[in-house]
Structures are given as C-alpha cells and as structure tokens.
Amino acid sequence: MSTSRREFLVAGSAALTLTAGRHAHAQPAAPTHSSKIDAMLQRAVDAGDVPGVVAMATDRNSVIYEGAFGKRVLGQPAPMTPDTVAWIASMTKALTATAAMQLVEQGKLDLDAPAAKIVPDISSIEVLDGFDASGQPRTRPPKRPITLRHLLTHTAGFGYDLWSDDLGKYQTVKGIPGIITCQNAALRTPLLHDPGERWFYGINIDWAGKMVEATSGKKLGSYLHENLFAPLGMTSTAFKITPSMRERLAKVHQRGENDAFTPQMDLEIPQDPEFEMGGGGLYGTAGDYLRFVRLILNRGKADGKPVLKPETVELMTRNNMGDARVTLLKTAAPALSNDAEFFPGMPKTWGLSFQINTEKAPTGRPAGGLMWAGLANTYFWIDPVTGIGGVYLSQVLPFADKKSLPLYYAFETALYAAA
C-alpha cells in the first residue's frame, strides 16, 4: 500500500417548481415531484444506503429543489441540513480551473505555453518507463512540454495512485508522500504518458493551482476567496475550516464488511498545509457550489455581474482534448475507490475542467452536459442546454460507491422527469 493510501485510511423554473428546504425533521410535503424526491432520498437513508445526503438543484435564476436527510455523523444526533459542510474533494478542480481561466482572460496565463515558464519545477518531471530488475523506476524526458491546457484536461500524464499500481510502487520506492498530505514533495510523481497523448486522471489541477499562485502572488485560497467565492456569495467554502463551518461539518464514512459504515473521525485535509490542494482540498456546502453552477449556466455572470467572460465559459465547456476520450479508472485501492466511469459505453470528452457527455445521458441530461465528482461520493452536473444543474453531497468511501452513486443518478433522473 502506498503512503497516500495509508493516509486516507487513518429546464426552466416554470417547469421545475421543486424548492423544498426540508431536512429529516421536516413536516410531510404535498404529493408533488418535490415530495417524491424527498421520499426517494429518505428511503435511501432509512435503508442504510448512505449515512446522510444533501441534494440541491437550480435553474439559471434560483434554487428549484433542496433536501437533506440522515446524519452528519452516524451515532451522533446532528442531522444533515442544507447548510451542512462536506469535503467536496475533486469538485475543487472546477473552481481552481476557473481561477486559472480568469488569469488566462487577463493575459497572465497562456493555455498553450510551457507551464514551466510559470512553475519551473514542472520541467524536471519525467515519464515513468517501467522498473528495472531491482525494482527501481526508469524514467525519460517527455516528448513535449506540459501546458496549462494539458493540466486542465488531464492529458499532461499525471495520475493518482488510487488508479495506478505503478504510481503507488513509485511513491513507495522513492518515499514520496501522497497528495492528501498537501506536501510539496507529493507533486514529484512522474508522468504515466507523454503530454497530450491521452486522458488520465491525476494531480494536474494541483499544478494548475500552483500556476495561479505564482501568477497572482496570492495563496490559492486567498485568490479564490477574492475573485470567485466573494463575488458569488460562497461564504462556507474554504481550504481552512472556519469555526462556523466546523459546527456544520459532516464526516466521511467508510463502507466496510456487511455494508456497515464507520465514521472516519480523523480523516481531514491538513489545515496548515505546505500547499493548498487545488485538486481536492476544499470544504463547502451544496448551496455554495450551486452558486458556481449558476455562474456557468449564466455564461460567466453572477447576479448580473461578470466573473468570467462569455467566451471563456464557452471555451471551458467544450472539448479541449481533441480525439482523446475519458476512460475507465481501474481501482488500485478498493477501500478508497471502486472502478469508476460515468455512463460506461458513452464517449466522453473533457473541457476546462469538466467531463462532457457527447450523447444524451441515461438520466435525461442532454448531450453537452458537464459534470464531475469528489472522492467521498459528492457529485455535480451542469446542463447548459436545459438550463439546470445540481449538487449531491454524501460523505462515503469508496468512490463510485455501489449505493451512493446510483442514488445520485436517481436524483438527477428525477429532476429531468419533473421537467
């Protein structure tokens, strides 16, 4: 087991009038689409499928559904509520990418220039070319420089050891800490392929976050707060958990034998890190993230005020990796992730930084929809065609959980059925 694995284990508003604002102690609602979704989520909690869940949806103007059910921590009385704070993990990536794209707009970053111009250390990263007879890794220089576009599309060659035995072996041999430590040394893992040649999911956005810091002269959290969170009104999203956020914090639960959940009380992103993890370090609420969803739905405007240019949003939400396609992530750490792929059999591309479904999804989401997720089974989608999007937060490991992921799909499907 590698170091990082050990560390982890210690439609429009007229059609959709679903706003509820309920949680587990709410009064029964009338038999509307909203109450059907409530009942579905409550049944899942009652059946023990998830310890707790918050689900919210929006159109371009306002929240159209919200519900919260179950407990923040099993065995404790605090219920999940719409303002519950969760570790959103890799849902952080789209926010860091947005920060980078603001700097691209300003001419301070270039999508296709060598990233080493901004973060020189990246120039020394080589491609892993197997291991010799003694188990030592063989590496070689990459065929071309890594660019910001490579990083934002996960085509630079970086990976996560969760889905790569070779990376786990490399980290063990070289004594490199896992990314969850937020140590700068964790960014020194090799590439699994040459930049630009294929898609593989990994620490790319952490390097993009370093580029934001180097260009802006600010810590990533400070930049995000000043240029994204404050303009959007995201008051409960941060790398460092504030006292107010901690009062509303849910804990990650590990699914174990007989599907029993165990709260992981010690699992928390370092609160005094060497670097703020732009690929997965944020904590936040569903309501906050829904404000970001609306930013993309409104082509860069928040409450009528520009945060991104419309042409930037258009660029971010279309394929940016050519003929490459998103592929199955085969688990190398079953306690932390199952094999993971959304909508298997459907070709999927990548924007800056969203997965894009190229065909109508089984949930009802049209082609051109955007989505991604976080390790503890948090999910979001953005549908520029219909003008709706949603956020689903559970706190469950492993990723792509056999009960939580289908519940997310069912929530999205129910929203489209209501439309």
N, C-alpha and C positions, 0 to 999 in steps of 0.2 A: 504493500500500500504506500502511495507516495505521501509526502509531507502534507500536501493540501487536503488529501482525503482524510488523514488523521485529524487535521484541524477542524474539518467540517463536522466530524462525528463527535469530539469533546464539544328615414323615412321622414318625415317631417313631423312637427309637433301636433298637427291636427290628427294625423293617423295614429300617433302613439301618445296617448294620454295616460301614462302609467305611473306618474310620480307618486311614491308612497311614503317614504320617510319612516318605515317601520323597522323594528328590530324584534327580538324574540319575545318581548313582553308587550307588544302592541296589541290593540284590540283587533278582532277579526274584521277584514275588509269586505266590501261588497263583491259579488262574483264577477269580477272584471278580469281582463288579461293580467292586470297587476296582481290580483289575488291568486291567480293560477301560478304565476312565477313565485310569489311568496310561498305557496303551498309546496311547490317543487323543491325549493331550497330548504324549507323547513323539514320536509320528508328526508332529505339527504342528511341533514344534521341529526335527526331523530334516529336514522338507521346507522349512524356512526360512520358514514362515508367520509365526512370531514368534521373536524372539531368545531370549526366556525367558518363563516363566509360572509363577505360583503360584496354585493353586486350592484353596479350602477350603470346607467345608460344615459345618453344625451343626444339631442339633435344639435343643430348649429347654434341654437339660442339658449337652451337651458336643460336642466336635468329632466328626464322623462321617466326614469324609474330609479328607485333606490330601495334596497332591503339589506338587512343584516341579521344573521341568525347564528345561534350557537355561542360558544365561549371563546374568549381571547386566549385563555389557558385552561386546558382540561383540569378539573379538580379545584378550580377557583371560581368564585361567584361572578366575576365581571363578564357581562355579556358583550358579544360583538355588537358594535353600533356603527352607523355610517361614518363616524369620525375616528374609528379605530385606526391606529398606526400600525403598519406592517412593513417588513423588509421587502421592498419591491425588486431587489436584486437586479437582474438584467433588463428590467423595464427602465433602469437608469440609462441604458445605452442611447435610447432615442433622445433623451434630454441632453446628454453630452454631445451627441451628434448635432443637435440644434444649436448648441453653443458654438461648435466649430463652424457651422454654416453661417452664423451671424458674422463671424470673422472672415469667412470667405466673401460674404457680401461687401465687407468693408475693404477688401483687397489686402487684408493682413495675412490670410492663408490662401494657398493655391491647392485645389484638389489634385492636380496632376504634377506638381513639382516634387522632387525628392523630399520626403519627410525629414531626412537628416539635416536639411537646411535649418529646421526649427528645433529638432531634438537630435543632436549629433550622435548620441549613444546608439540610436537605432541602426546606424550604419555598420556596427560591428556584429549585428545579429546574422548568423549563418543558417543554412539549410541543413537539417538533420539528414544524413545519408546512411543511416544504419549504425550498427555497432560492430566492433571488431571482436576477435575471438576471446579477448579478455573482458568483454562487456563494456569497453569504453566507447563512447559515441564518436562517430565520424561525421564531420561537418564540412561544408564547402560554401564559398560565397554565393549569394543569389545571383541569378542571371540579369536582374534589373533592380533598380532602387524601389523601395516601398514608398508609396504615395498616400496622401490622406484619403483619396478615393478608394484605394486598396483597403485601408483600415476601416472605413465606414461601410464597406460592402463585405467585410470578412473574406477578402480574397488575398490578403497580404501573405498568408501562410501560417500565421499564428494559430494555436489551438488551445484547448483546455485539456488537462489530464483526465477529466471526467469521461472524455470520449476518445482518449488516445493512450493506449498502453505504452507506446514509445515515449510520449512526453512524460508519463509517470516514471518510467525507467530512467529517463534523462535527469529528471529532478532528483531522484534518489541517488544516482551516481554522482551528480555534481553538487549535491547538498543545497539545491535551490528551493526556497520556501514556496508554498502555494500562494496563489493570488489572493486568497482570503486573508492573508496576513497583512496585506497592504504595505509590504516592504518593497522598496525599490528593487531589491535583488530578484523578486518574483517576476519581474518583467524581462529577465535574461534568458527566457526559454527560446529554443531555436524555432525556425520555420519548418513546417512539415512539407511545404512545396514552394516552388518559386512564386514570387508575387505576380498576381494577375492571372494565374493559370486555372484556379478552381476555387470553389467556396468551401471554407471550413471554419467552424465557429470557435472563437477564442478571445484572447486578450487584446484584440485590435483596438477596441474603444478605450481601453486604459491608456494606450499610447496616444490616441486622439485627445484624451483629456490632458495628457502631458503637453500636447501641442497647444491646447487652449491656454494652459498656464504660462507656457513660455512666451506666447504671443501677447497675452493680456497683462502679464506681470502680476496676476492675482492667483490665489489658490482657487482650485476648481469650484469648490463650494461657494466661495465669495462671488466668483464670476456668475455662477448660475443664479444665486440669490438676486444679484443686482440686475441682471439682464434678462432673466426668464421668470424666476419664481415670483419676484415682487411685481413685475408688470402683469402677470397672470393671476395674482392673488393666491398663490400656492403657499400658504402660511404654515403648513405642517409637513413640509418636505425638506429633508436635510441629511447630510452625512453624519452630523453630530446630533444625537437625540437630545432634544431640549427637555427640561423638566415637564413641561406641558405635554409633549409628545410621549414621554415615558409613562405618564399617567394613563395613556390610552393605548399602550403598546401590547400587541398580540405576540405570542411566542411561536416559533417554529416547532412542529410536532413530527417525530419520526415514526413512519409506519413500520411496524415490526411483525413478529410472528402472530398468526391468527388475526392479522389486520389491526392489532391494538396500537394505539397512538401513545407515544411518550413525549411529553414536552421537553424540548432541549433548552433548559433554562440558561445554560452558559453559552449558547450559540449567539454571538453578536459580532457585528463588524467592528474592528478596533476603533475606539472612539478618540484615540490620539495617534493616528496613523502616520507613517512616513509619507504616504501619498494618498489622496482621496480617490477612491476607486471608481473612475468614470464608467467602468463597465458593469458595476454591480453593487455599489456601496450605499445607495440611498434608502432611507426610510421615508414613508409617506402614507397618505390616505387615498382612498378611491376618489373622493371628491376633488382633491388637488389634481390627481392625474387626469381626471375628466376635463379639467380646465385646459390642460395641454392637448387633449383630444380635440377640444373645440377650436384651439388655435389652428390645428391642421385642417379641420373641417372648414374653417373660415379663411383659408389661404393666407395665414400669417397675421391675422388681426385678432386682438383680444379686446372685447368690449369696444370695438370700432377703432382701436388704436393699433398701429403697425408694430409688430415684434419681429416679423420676418417679411421679406418682400414676396408677393405672389409668385414670381418666377422662381424664387428659392424653394418654396413649397412644392411647386410643380416638379422641380428637379429632384427634390428629396423623395417624392412619391412615385417616381418611375424607375424602371430598371436601370441600374448603373453598373452592372457587371457583365454586359454582353451576353455571350452564349452560355456562360456558367449557370448552373441551377443549384438551388438549395437541395441538400441531400440528407438522408437518414443519419442521425447521430447515434452510433452504436455504443452502448454504455461500456465503460471500463471500470465503473464504480457503482454496482447495482444498488447499494444503500442510498446513494445520492441521486441517481438518475436511472430511469428505465431507458430503453431505446426510445429515441424521440424524433418524431417528424409530424408536422401538422398536415392533414389532408394527404395521406400517402397515395401515390399514383397520379397526383396532380402536379404538373410542372409549376415550380415556384421560383420567382426571381427575388432580387433584393434592391431596395432603394438606399436612402441615406438617413436613417438606418432602420428600415422596416422590411419584413418579409411581405411579398406581394403575391396574392393568388392570381394566377393567369386565367382561371376559369371560375364559374360560379361555384362557391363552396357548398358542401352539404348542409351547412347551417342556414343557407339562404343569402349569404353575403355575395354581392356581385363580383365579377372579375374586376381586378384593380383595387381590391380591398387591401388594407395594411394591417399588420399585427405583429406582436411578439409577446414575450413572456419573461418571468423571473423564476429562478431555481425552485423556490418554495411554492410552486404552483400558483403564481399570480399571472394574469393574462390581460391583454387589452386588444381591441381591434378598432380600426378607423375606416369608415366606408364613405369615401368622397362622392360616390355615385348617389346613394340614398340620402346621405347627409346625416348619418347616425354613427355612434361609436359607443363602446362600452368598456368597463373595467371590472374584473373579477379578482378578488383577493382571498386566497386561503393561505395558510401557513403550514405546509405539509411537505415532507420529503418521503420518497424520492420524487424528482421532477417527472413530469408526464405521468403523474400518479393514476393508477387504474380506476380510481373513483372520482378524484377531483377534476382531472382533465375532461372526462365525459360530462361532468356537471357544468363545467364552463361551456362546452359545446351546447348543452341543453339550454343554458341561459341565453346564449346568442341566438339559437334557433327559435326560442320562444319570443324574443324581441322581433325577429323577422316575421314570425307567424302573426304577431299583433299588427304588423304594418300591412 
